[in-house]
Amino acid sequence: TLLREKYGENAKLIYELQDSIDDDGNNEKLALRYDLTVPFARYISQNKISAMKRYQIGKV
């Protein structure tokens, strides 16, 4: 994935999520950097969200 190419040796710190199908029936590959997984999982569980789209753009 694009994230793995960017982080090289630190690619082990990226978690790939289960493939999902978007609203148009297309297969989506999802991944998160390690430092985003816990806060994001906490937000999802506290708000009882079953489906959502999230975009984050910024320097890493």
C-alpha positions as CSV (number, residue, x, y, z in Angstrom):
1,T,0.0,0.0,0.0
2,L,1.0,3.6,-0.3
3,L,1.5,3.8,3.5
4,R,3.9,0.9,3.5
5,E,6.0,2.4,0.7
6,K,6.3,5.7,2.6
7,Y,7.3,4.2,5.9
8,G,9.7,1.5,4.7
9,E,11.1,-0.2,7.8
10,N,8.4,1.3,10.0
11,A,5.7,-0.3,7.9
12,K,5.3,-2.9,10.7
13,L,3.6,-0.1,12.6
14,I,0.7,0.0,10.1
15,Y,-2.5,-2.0,10.8
16,E,-4.5,-3.1,7.8
17,L,-8.2,-3.4,8.4
18,Q,-10.5,-5.9,6.9
19,D,-11.4,-5.1,3.3
20,S,-14.9,-3.5,3.0
21,I,-17.3,-2.7,0.3
22,D,-18.3,0.9,-0.2
23,D,-21.8,2.2,-1.2
24,D,-21.1,1.7,-4.9
25,G,-20.1,-2.0,-4.4
26,N,-16.4,-1.3,-4.8
27,N,-13.8,-3.1,-2.7
28,E,-11.9,-0.7,-0.4
29,K,-8.6,-1.4,1.3
30,L,-8.2,0.4,4.6
31,A,-5.2,1.0,6.8
32,L,-4.2,3.0,9.9
33,R,-0.9,4.1,11.3
34,Y,-0.3,2.7,14.8
35,D,-0.7,6.0,16.6
36,L,-4.2,6.5,15.1
37,T,-5.7,3.0,15.9
38,V,-6.4,3.3,19.6
39,P,-8.0,6.8,19.6
40,F,-10.1,6.0,16.6
41,A,-11.2,2.6,18.0
42,R,-12.1,4.4,21.3
43,Y,-14.2,7.0,19.4
44,I,-16.0,4.3,17.4
45,S,-16.9,2.2,20.5
46,Q,-18.0,5.2,22.6
47,N,-20.3,6.5,20.0
48,K,-21.6,3.1,18.9
49,I,-20.9,3.8,15.3
50,S,-21.3,0.8,12.9
51,A,-20.3,2.5,9.6
52,M,-18.7,5.8,8.7
53,K,-16.1,7.5,6.5
54,R,-13.2,9.4,8.0
55,Y,-10.6,11.4,6.2
56,Q,-7.6,13.1,7.7
57,I,-5.0,15.1,5.9
58,G,-1.9,16.5,7.4
59,K,1.8,16.3,7.9
60,V,3.0,13.0,9.4
